[in-house]
Amino acid sequence: MRTYFLAALSLLALSASAQKKNKTAEQFSKTITADDLKTHLYILAGPEMEGRETGTAGQRKAADYLKQQFQRIGIAPANNGNYEQFYPLYKDTLKDASVSVNGKTFEFGKDFSAALNSVFTSQQFFSEVVYMSKIDTTTDIRGKAVVIVAKNGTQLPAFNDINKLYSRQPAAVLFVVNNVDKTPSPRGGRLSMNLYRNRQNPIVVRISEAMGEALLKTDFATAKTQTLETKTVATELMLSFKKDFDVTQASNVLGFIEGTDKKDEWVIISAHYDHVGIIGGKIHPGADDDGSGTVGVLEVAEAFAKAKAAGKGPRRSILFLAVSGEEKGLWGSAYYADHPVYPLEKTSIDINIDMIGRKDDNLKSLDSNNHVYLIGDDKLSSQLTPFVDSINNMYINIITDRKYNDPKDPNRLYYRSDHYNFAAKGVPIVFFFDGIHKDYHKPSDTPDKINYDLHEKRSRLVFLLAWEAANRNNMFVRDIPLNVPAR
């Protein structure tokens, strides 16, 4: 009973503290306008930004634009006098690849191809291979070369079965397929945050049927029609690879406003400014994803800057965080969470805005012109959901829809944007989202499809939440146990 009584008192106190509008907050929220959002977005999602793919010139141009805007509006650099927090990226290139079987050398691209993230500069010799007609979980394959024949020449084992195989630490896995020469064999790898692959994972190579016959000393026309038991074949196999790597950088863009009596505590407002770049020769502008959130951060930052200039600055300090690498795997926010400029234990909340510019045309019973999805505000603090609802009801009165917050929702959006890296460290979060639309990750995600009046309304709500969070007496309690399943 005591627990419920205290919880009730907490909610009553929270409600009482949020019953009266703050006229100053309301005044400065109105400096966030549809016209300004539109102006920023047509630049950030314009063709000169080339889709803002992390690690490219387009991403650098976007970072420069954000820095210029922070400087223009009077937002201070947050990283020891620097607006950027750089993190390294690595791109490896396969310089040489050689595979020989019983003294015969085979040709890369014609007879075999390698999974670039699985190989490193090395030379390995095997005097035997283990042939499996299907995944075998009993035979000892640690440190050995395993050969698996693709069903019908193309169909590999299920992903989970392959992972089980890899977990038993073979040194190499060779898949026999009939289309090696018809599939791309790239020598240039993708960007990665990790320089070295996990050496516990095997080298993965696809080989032709002719190469498979030489390796297994068998006729494939016969072998494919039979279900053979796992067996060890005495044969000589040499795998030789040489790789080079280049180092580049990407960056998060950080600006801040220092608080007053609670300046050592923080509120973060985050969005990712990267997108997917150019695919198939077509620029993917990423106007909604997440140009809309990024320009929302700019407008919210400018509103706070104007308030501070008028002597009405927030009690807590506010970090305006535009991260890159989200589309690659939440890279930038992961780097910040592991290398925070300001202590995460002193961070009250992360308000993350990822896609807030469109209305959801799939809504049937709700007003799509006055609507936003909220995710994650119930995960770490019992105070946050009632706080969010009370601020919204008092100032904006937009429909807040927590459909995607359901743990059973198959989209798993709680794990798919940058707030998650803060939540994984125990920071309470709320994630603003506008829904899944047909232009997602397509060249058609353009600025002309943004509903700027709705964009304005959502951005103003973000400002008001941040204002009230920055000025409340206490940080949000962290009273819900941290649960961090794999993404």
Backbone torsions as a table, in degrees:
resi	resn	phi	psi	omega
1	MET	NA	-39.5	-178.3
2	ARG	-61.1	-39.2	-180.0
3	THR	-61.7	-46.6	-179.6
4	TYR	-65.0	-37.9	-179.0
5	PHE	-64.0	-45.4	179.5
6	LEU	-65.1	-38.9	178.5
7	ALA	-62.9	-40.8	179.4
8	ALA	-64.0	-42.1	177.6
9	LEU	-61.3	-40.4	179.2
10	SER	-60.3	-44.6	-179.2
11	LEU	-67.5	-37.8	178.3
12	LEU	-64.3	-42.6	178.9
13	ALA	-63.4	-41.4	178.8
14	LEU	-62.4	-44.8	-179.2
15	SER	-63.4	-42.3	-178.0
16	ALA	-63.9	-37.4	-177.5
17	SER	-71.6	-16.1	-174.7
18	ALA	-114.4	15.7	-175.4
19	GLN	-81.3	-21.7	-174.3
20	LYS	-110.0	128.1	177.9
21	LYS	-63.5	142.3	172.0
22	ASN	-93.1	111.6	-174.7
23	LYS	-64.5	-31.9	178.1
24	THR	-66.1	-44.9	178.2
25	ALA	-60.2	-45.1	-179.3
26	GLU	-63.5	-39.6	179.8
27	GLN	-60.4	-48.8	-175.4
28	PHE	-78.7	-22.3	174.7
29	SER	-63.4	-29.1	-177.4
30	LYS	-76.8	-5.7	173.0
31	THR	-77.3	-11.8	175.3
32	ILE	-84.0	114.6	-173.2
33	THR	-125.5	153.8	177.5
34	ALA	-59.5	-38.9	-178.6
35	ASP	-63.7	-42.7	-179.9
36	ASP	-68.2	-40.9	176.9
37	LEU	-59.1	-43.2	-179.0
38	LYS	-64.5	-43.0	179.9
39	THR	-59.5	-48.6	179.1
40	HIS	-61.8	-43.1	-171.9
41	LEU	-70.6	-35.7	178.0
42	TYR	-65.5	-24.0	174.6
43	ILE	-81.6	-51.0	-174.6
44	LEU	-65.4	-32.8	179.0
45	ALA	-102.4	18.4	179.4
46	GLY	-79.9	166.1	-175.8
47	PRO	-62.5	-27.9	-178.8
48	GLU	-67.7	-19.0	177.9
49	MET	-84.9	-9.3	171.7
50	GLU	52.0	33.7	175.9
51	GLY	82.1	-1.1	169.2
52	ARG	57.0	35.7	179.0
53	GLU	-67.0	135.6	-179.1
54	THR	-56.6	132.3	178.6
55	GLY	88.6	3.8	-178.5
56	THR	-111.6	171.5	177.1
57	ALA	-61.8	-34.0	178.9
58	GLY	-63.1	-40.5	177.0
59	GLN	-65.2	-38.7	178.7
60	ARG	-64.1	-41.5	178.5
61	LYS	-61.7	-41.2	179.4
62	ALA	-64.7	-42.1	178.0
63	ALA	-61.4	-42.0	178.9
64	ASP	-62.6	-40.3	179.0
65	TYR	-62.8	-43.4	-179.7
66	LEU	-64.3	-41.5	177.2
67	LYS	-60.7	-45.1	-179.9
68	GLN	-60.3	-40.1	-179.3
69	GLN	-69.8	-40.2	175.8
70	PHE	-60.1	-43.4	178.5
71	GLN	-63.0	-43.5	-177.3
72	ARG	-61.0	-41.1	-174.0
73	ILE	-91.1	-2.6	175.5
74	GLY	89.5	26.6	175.5
75	ILE	-91.5	126.7	-175.3
76	ALA	-76.1	151.0	174.1
77	PRO	-67.4	140.3	-170.1
78	ALA	-99.8	-14.2	-172.4
79	ASN	-109.4	76.5	179.6
80	ASN	52.5	47.7	178.8
81	GLY	84.6	6.7	-178.5
82	ASN	-120.0	137.1	177.1
83	TYR	-77.4	-14.0	-175.2
84	GLU	-115.8	144.4	169.6
85	GLN	-113.9	107.9	-176.2
86	PHE	-86.4	146.5	171.8
87	TYR	-136.7	147.3	-173.4
88	PRO	-79.4	147.4	172.6
89	LEU	-128.4	148.5	-176.3
90	TYR	-124.6	139.2	175.2
91	LYS	-130.7	118.5	-178.7
92	ASP	-100.2	152.7	-178.5
93	THR	-130.4	131.3	178.2
94	LEU	-80.7	109.1	-177.3
95	LYS	-85.2	-33.6	-178.7
96	ASP	-152.2	140.3	178.0
97	ALA	-141.9	127.4	-178.6
98	SER	-140.1	131.6	174.8
99	VAL	-130.4	128.5	176.8
100	SER	-127.0	145.2	179.4
101	VAL	-126.6	118.8	-179.9
102	ASN	50.3	40.9	176.0
103	GLY	88.5	-9.5	179.5
104	LYS	-94.5	128.7	-179.5
105	THR	-92.4	136.4	-179.0
106	PHE	-109.4	159.7	-171.0
107	GLU	-98.0	129.2	176.7
108	PHE	-65.2	134.9	179.6
109	GLY	91.1	-27.5	177.4
110	LYS	-103.0	-48.4	-176.6
111	ASP	-103.7	-21.8	-179.5
112	PHE	-157.5	158.0	171.5
113	SER	-142.1	156.6	-176.2
114	ALA	-121.5	145.1	170.9
115	ALA	-74.2	111.2	-169.0
116	LEU	-60.9	-32.2	-179.3
117	ASN	-77.4	-2.1	-179.1
118	SER	-103.4	-12.9	-175.1
119	VAL	-109.3	156.3	175.9
120	PHE	-144.5	171.8	-179.0
121	THR	-64.1	113.0	-175.8
122	SER	-168.4	166.2	172.0
123	GLN	-138.8	123.2	-177.6
124	GLN	-127.6	137.1	179.3
125	PHE	-116.8	134.9	176.4
126	PHE	-125.3	136.9	177.5
127	SER	-96.5	-2.8	176.8
128	GLU	-157.3	160.0	174.3
129	VAL	-129.6	155.9	176.6
130	VAL	-104.1	116.6	178.8
131	TYR	-91.3	133.1	175.7
132	MET	-127.5	129.0	173.7
133	SER	-82.6	-20.0	173.4
134	LYS	-152.4	166.2	-176.9
135	ILE	-61.9	123.4	-178.6
136	ASP	-111.9	121.0	-176.4
137	THR	-99.3	9.8	-177.5
138	THR	-111.0	-34.0	-177.4
139	THR	-69.9	137.6	177.8
140	ASP	-72.9	115.5	-178.9
141	ILE	-121.3	7.9	-178.4
142	ARG	-57.9	124.0	177.6
143	GLY	75.5	8.8	-176.4
144	LYS	-108.8	168.7	174.3
145	ALA	-97.3	129.5	-177.2
146	VAL	-114.1	136.7	178.2
147	VAL	-116.5	127.8	178.9
148	ILE	-128.2	130.7	179.8
149	VAL	-91.4	125.0	178.8
150	ALA	-65.5	136.5	178.0
151	LYS	-65.1	132.3	-177.8
152	ASN	58.1	19.9	176.0
153	GLY	85.5	-13.7	-176.5
154	THR	-133.9	-24.6	-170.6
155	GLN	-86.5	110.9	179.2
156	LEU	-84.2	163.5	176.7
157	PRO	-59.4	162.6	179.4
158	ALA	-61.2	151.5	-176.9
159	PHE	-54.7	-45.7	-179.0
160	ASN	-63.4	-38.0	178.8
161	ASP	-66.9	-39.2	177.9
162	ILE	-63.7	-41.7	178.2
163	ASN	-62.4	-38.7	176.6
164	LYS	-61.8	-40.5	178.3
165	LEU	-63.0	-47.7	-178.8
166	TYR	-61.9	-34.8	-177.3
167	SER	-64.9	-16.6	-180.0
168	ARG	-91.5	8.8	167.1
169	GLN	59.8	51.2	167.1
170	PRO	-69.3	156.5	178.3
171	ALA	-78.9	-31.7	-179.1
172	ALA	-151.3	146.8	174.1
173	VAL	-127.8	124.9	-179.7
174	LEU	-115.2	119.7	178.4
175	PHE	-98.7	124.0	178.4
176	VAL	-87.7	118.6	-178.2
177	VAL	-130.7	165.4	-177.5
178	ASN	-103.9	10.2	-174.6
179	ASN	-133.3	27.9	179.7
180	VAL	-56.4	-43.9	-176.0
181	ASP	-75.3	-7.1	-178.8
182	LYS	-105.4	-3.5	-179.6
183	THR	-113.3	150.6	-178.3
184	PRO	-60.2	143.0	176.0
185	SER	-124.2	73.9	-174.4
186	PRO	-67.4	146.3	175.0
187	ARG	-103.0	-17.0	179.0
188	GLY	-98.6	124.6	-178.0
189	GLY	-83.3	173.3	175.5
190	ARG	-84.0	162.6	174.4
191	LEU	-64.3	147.8	179.2
192	SER	-146.1	153.1	172.8
193	MET	-83.4	-11.3	-175.3
194	ASN	-111.5	127.9	-178.4
195	LEU	-72.6	-43.2	-175.5
196	TYR	-113.9	139.8	174.0
197	ARG	-71.6	164.1	174.0
198	ASN	-68.7	112.5	-175.0
199	ARG	-67.1	-9.2	175.6
200	GLN	-77.3	-15.8	178.0
201	ASN	-84.3	150.0	-176.1
202	PRO	-80.9	160.2	165.1
203	ILE	-68.6	133.3	-177.4
204	VAL	-117.6	122.8	-176.4
205	VAL	-132.4	136.6	169.8
206	ARG	-98.5	133.5	-177.4
207	ILE	-126.9	155.9	-179.7
208	SER	-74.9	164.9	177.9
209	GLU	-65.4	-35.2	177.9
210	ALA	-62.6	-40.3	178.1
211	MET	-69.4	-37.2	176.8
212	GLY	-62.6	-40.3	178.1
213	GLU	-62.5	-41.0	178.6
214	ALA	-66.3	-37.6	-177.0
215	LEU	-71.3	-43.0	-176.0
216	LEU	-94.8	-5.8	179.5
217	LYS	55.2	49.6	-178.1
218	THR	-146.5	159.7	177.0
219	ASP	-87.2	117.7	-175.0
220	PHE	-69.0	-28.7	176.9
221	ALA	-58.3	-35.5	177.8
222	THR	-81.2	-45.0	-175.1
223	ALA	-61.2	-36.7	-176.9
224	LYS	-69.4	-20.7	-179.2
225	THR	-93.4	-0.9	-177.4
226	GLN	-119.9	152.9	172.4
227	THR	-103.1	96.3	-176.1
228	LEU	-87.5	149.4	175.6
229	GLU	-72.2	158.9	172.6
230	THR	-58.2	134.7	180.0
231	LYS	-150.1	156.4	176.6
232	THR	-99.0	131.6	-177.5
233	VAL	-116.9	125.2	176.6
234	ALA	-74.6	116.6	-178.4
235	THR	-161.8	156.6	-179.1
236	GLU	-103.0	121.7	-178.2
237	LEU	-127.8	127.1	176.6
238	MET	-120.4	124.1	175.8
239	LEU	-113.3	124.3	-178.2
240	SER	-135.4	125.4	-179.0
241	PHE	-135.9	146.1	173.2
242	LYS	-132.9	127.2	-178.4
243	LYS	-126.6	145.1	168.9
244	ASP	-113.1	161.2	175.4
245	PHE	-139.5	149.2	175.0
246	ASP	-113.0	147.4	178.5
247	VAL	-111.1	130.8	174.2
248	THR	-131.8	-172.6	-177.9
249	GLN	-137.7	153.0	165.3
250	ALA	-127.8	173.7	-176.7
251	SER	-147.6	151.4	163.3
252	ASN	-93.6	148.6	178.2
253	VAL	-110.6	124.7	-171.5
254	LEU	-127.4	129.0	171.4
255	GLY	-132.6	156.9	-179.2
256	PHE	-147.6	159.0	170.4
257	ILE	-119.4	126.1	-179.1
258	GLU	-76.3	137.8	178.9
259	GLY	-80.5	-170.8	-178.4
260	THR	-107.1	-103.0	-174.1
261	ASP	-72.8	-15.5	177.5
262	LYS	-120.2	38.6	-173.3
263	LYS	-67.1	-16.8	179.1
264	ASP	-88.9	5.3	172.2
265	GLU	-113.7	156.0	-166.6
266	TRP	-133.0	147.4	166.2
267	VAL	-119.1	130.5	178.0
268	ILE	-107.3	135.2	170.4
269	ILE	-118.0	116.4	-170.5
270	SER	-123.8	153.5	172.0
271	ALA	-159.3	158.2	176.4
272	HIS	-103.5	132.7	-176.9
273	TYR	-97.1	-5.2	178.1
274	ASP	-83.7	163.0	170.8
275	HIS	-142.2	-155.9	-169.7
276	VAL	-99.4	-1.7	171.7
277	GLY	82.2	-136.7	-178.5
278	ILE	-111.4	122.6	-179.8
279	ILE	-126.0	128.0	-179.3
280	GLY	59.3	31.8	179.6
281	GLY	79.5	2.1	-177.5
282	LYS	-112.7	130.9	176.7
283	ILE	-71.2	132.0	173.6
284	HIS	-102.9	102.6	-169.4
285	PRO	-66.8	-30.9	-179.5
286	GLY	61.4	44.5	-179.2
287	ALA	-64.5	-50.3	178.0
288	ASP	-79.0	-41.3	-175.6
289	ASP	-107.2	101.0	-15.2
290	ASP	-120.4	44.9	172.1
291	GLY	-57.8	-37.2	-177.5
292	SER	-63.5	-42.3	178.3
293	GLY	-68.8	-38.3	-178.0
294	THR	-65.4	-45.6	178.8
295	VAL	-71.6	-25.5	171.4
296	GLY	-61.6	-42.8	176.4
297	VAL	-60.4	-42.6	178.8
298	LEU	-60.0	-45.6	-178.2
299	GLU	-68.3	-39.5	176.9
300	VAL	-64.1	-41.8	178.2
301	ALA	-60.7	-42.1	-179.4
302	GLU	-66.2	-36.7	177.7
303	ALA	-63.3	-42.5	177.4
304	PHE	-66.6	-38.0	179.4
305	ALA	-63.2	-40.5	178.4
306	LYS	-66.0	-38.9	178.3
307	ALA	-64.5	-43.7	-179.8
308	LYS	-65.2	-40.2	178.7
309	ALA	-62.2	-27.0	178.7
310	ALA	-89.4	8.9	179.9
311	GLY	79.6	19.5	-177.3
312	LYS	-119.5	35.9	-176.9
313	GLY	-66.9	162.9	-176.8
314	PRO	-74.6	158.2	177.2
315	ARG	-71.8	-47.4	176.4
316	ARG	-87.1	154.3	173.7
317	SER	-74.8	151.2	-178.0
318	ILE	-124.5	128.8	176.4
319	LEU	-103.2	122.7	175.0
320	PHE	-98.2	111.0	-167.8
321	LEU	-119.2	109.5	174.8
322	ALA	-105.3	112.1	-174.4
323	VAL	-102.0	155.6	171.9
324	SER	-109.3	178.2	174.9
325	GLY	75.9	3.9	-179.1
326	GLU	-61.4	-44.0	-176.7
327	GLU	-69.6	-16.7	178.7
328	LYS	-87.7	-15.2	-176.9
329	GLY	137.3	37.7	179.3
330	LEU	58.8	38.5	-173.4
331	TRP	-63.8	-51.3	-173.3
332	GLY	-64.4	-43.5	178.8
333	SER	-68.9	-33.7	175.8
334	ALA	-63.1	-41.4	179.6
335	TYR	-65.4	-43.7	179.0
336	TYR	-63.0	-43.9	-178.5
337	ALA	-62.2	-32.0	177.5
338	ASP	-85.0	-20.9	-179.8
339	HIS	-132.4	61.0	-174.5
340	PRO	-67.5	138.3	175.8
341	VAL	-73.5	-33.0	177.7
342	TYR	-125.4	145.3	-170.7
343	PRO	-59.8	130.4	179.0
344	LEU	-68.9	-27.8	177.9
345	GLU	-69.6	-15.3	175.7
346	LYS	-104.9	12.1	178.2
347	THR	-97.5	116.4	-174.6
348	SER	-73.4	-39.4	-174.1
349	ILE	-161.0	148.3	165.1
350	ASP	-111.4	120.8	173.4
351	ILE	-100.2	108.7	-174.4
352	ASN	-105.2	130.9	-179.4
353	ILE	-123.0	110.8	-176.8
354	ASP	-131.6	100.5	-176.4
355	MET	75.7	91.5	178.3
356	ILE	-132.6	19.0	-173.9
357	GLY	-103.5	-15.1	-175.0
358	ARG	-108.3	156.8	168.7
359	LYS	-93.8	153.9	-178.1
360	ASP	-89.7	104.4	-178.2
361	ASP	-72.4	-7.6	179.0
362	ASN	-84.6	-8.5	179.8
363	LEU	-66.8	135.6	-179.1
364	LYS	-106.4	-46.6	-171.4
365	SER	-105.7	-5.7	-178.1
366	LEU	-112.7	157.4	179.8
367	ASP	-77.0	107.2	-176.1
368	SER	-69.6	-15.0	178.0
369	ASN	-87.4	0.3	-179.4
370	ASN	-145.5	62.9	-165.8
371	HIS	-153.3	146.3	171.7
372	VAL	-153.7	147.4	174.2
373	TYR	-91.0	137.9	175.1
374	LEU	-119.0	138.5	-175.8
375	ILE	-136.5	136.0	166.9
376	GLY	89.3	-2.5	-174.5
377	ASP	-76.3	-4.2	178.4
378	ASP	-107.2	7.6	-169.1
379	LYS	-85.9	-30.6	-171.3
380	LEU	-129.3	-20.2	-178.8
381	SER	-136.4	127.0	178.3
382	SER	-70.1	-15.3	-178.4
383	GLN	-83.5	-18.9	-165.2
384	LEU	-75.3	-46.1	-178.8
385	THR	-60.0	-49.4	177.2
386	PRO	-62.7	-31.6	176.7
387	PHE	-64.4	-50.2	-179.6
388	VAL	-58.5	-46.2	-177.8
389	ASP	-64.8	-40.2	-178.0
390	SER	-67.6	-40.0	179.2
391	ILE	-66.2	-43.7	178.7
392	ASN	-61.0	-47.3	-177.7
393	ASN	-64.3	-32.3	-176.8
394	MET	-77.4	-36.9	-172.0
395	TYR	-108.3	-48.2	-166.5
396	ILE	-110.9	-43.3	-180.0
397	ASN	60.1	44.0	172.5
398	ILE	-85.2	153.1	177.1
399	ILE	-72.8	119.1	178.1
400	THR	-101.4	119.3	-171.7
401	ASP	-114.8	121.4	-178.1
402	ARG	-106.1	30.9	179.1
403	LYS	-54.6	-46.8	-175.6
404	TYR	-80.7	-1.5	177.2
405	ASN	-84.2	-10.5	179.5
406	ASP	-62.6	123.7	179.5
407	PRO	-57.0	-22.5	-179.2
408	LYS	-87.8	-4.8	-179.5
409	ASP	-64.3	127.9	-174.4
410	PRO	-67.8	-18.0	-179.2
411	ASN	-73.2	-21.6	176.7
412	ARG	50.4	46.0	-174.2
413	LEU	-67.8	-24.1	178.3
414	TYR	-57.9	-28.8	-176.3
415	TYR	-97.2	2.4	-166.5
416	ARG	-114.6	8.9	174.9
417	SER	-136.3	175.7	-164.9
418	ASP	-67.2	-23.4	177.1
419	HIS	-55.8	-29.0	-173.6
420	TYR	-61.3	-35.6	179.8
421	ASN	-68.2	-25.7	173.6
422	PHE	-79.0	-42.5	177.9
423	ALA	-59.5	-38.9	-179.9
424	ALA	-63.8	-20.2	176.5
425	LYS	-96.7	2.9	176.7
426	GLY	95.9	5.5	-179.5
427	VAL	-83.3	124.3	175.3
428	PRO	-58.6	142.1	-175.9
429	ILE	-137.5	158.4	164.1
430	VAL	-139.3	136.1	-173.6
431	PHE	-117.2	121.6	177.2
432	PHE	-94.0	135.6	-172.9
433	PHE	-152.5	146.7	-176.8
434	ASP	-105.3	-5.3	178.6
435	GLY	118.1	170.5	-178.9
436	ILE	-99.1	120.8	-176.5
437	HIS	-123.1	168.7	-172.5
438	LYS	-68.9	-15.5	-179.2
439	ASP	-94.1	3.8	-178.9
440	TYR	-57.8	122.9	178.8
441	HIS	58.0	37.0	177.3
442	LYS	-127.5	160.7	177.2
443	PRO	-60.6	-16.1	-177.0
444	SER	-86.0	3.0	175.0
445	ASP	-81.1	80.5	-170.3
446	THR	-113.3	159.1	-175.5
447	PRO	-65.0	-23.5	-178.7
448	ASP	-70.9	-12.8	-178.7
449	LYS	-95.1	1.8	179.4
450	ILE	-78.9	138.5	172.6
451	ASN	-90.4	95.5	-169.0
452	TYR	-71.2	-28.9	175.8
453	ASP	-66.4	-41.6	177.6
454	LEU	-69.8	-37.6	175.6
455	HIS	-58.5	-43.4	177.6
456	GLU	-61.0	-45.6	-177.4
457	LYS	-62.7	-44.7	179.7
458	ARG	-66.0	-40.6	179.9
459	SER	-65.6	-38.2	176.6
460	ARG	-63.7	-38.1	177.8
461	LEU	-64.4	-40.0	176.2
462	VAL	-59.0	-45.8	178.4
463	PHE	-59.1	-46.8	-176.3
464	LEU	-66.6	-38.5	175.2
465	LEU	-62.8	-44.7	179.9
466	ALA	-64.3	-40.0	179.2
467	TRP	-60.2	-51.6	-177.4
468	GLU	-67.1	-36.7	177.9
469	ALA	-66.5	-35.7	-178.9
470	ALA	-75.2	-21.6	-174.0
471	ASN	-110.2	-2.8	177.6
472	ARG	-70.9	162.3	-173.5
473	ASN	-67.5	-37.7	-174.2
474	ASN	-126.0	154.0	169.6
475	MET	-63.8	159.4	175.9
476	PHE	-67.0	135.1	177.8
477	VAL	-66.8	151.2	176.4
478	ARG	-113.6	77.9	-170.1
479	ASP	-110.4	6.1	176.4
480	ILE	-108.8	127.5	-175.4
481	PRO	-55.6	138.0	179.3
482	LEU	-70.2	127.7	178.3
483	ASN	-126.9	111.7	-173.6
484	VAL	-121.6	80.5	174.5
485	PRO	-73.6	165.8	177.8
486	ALA	-65.1	139.6	177.5
487	ARG	-67.5	NA	NA
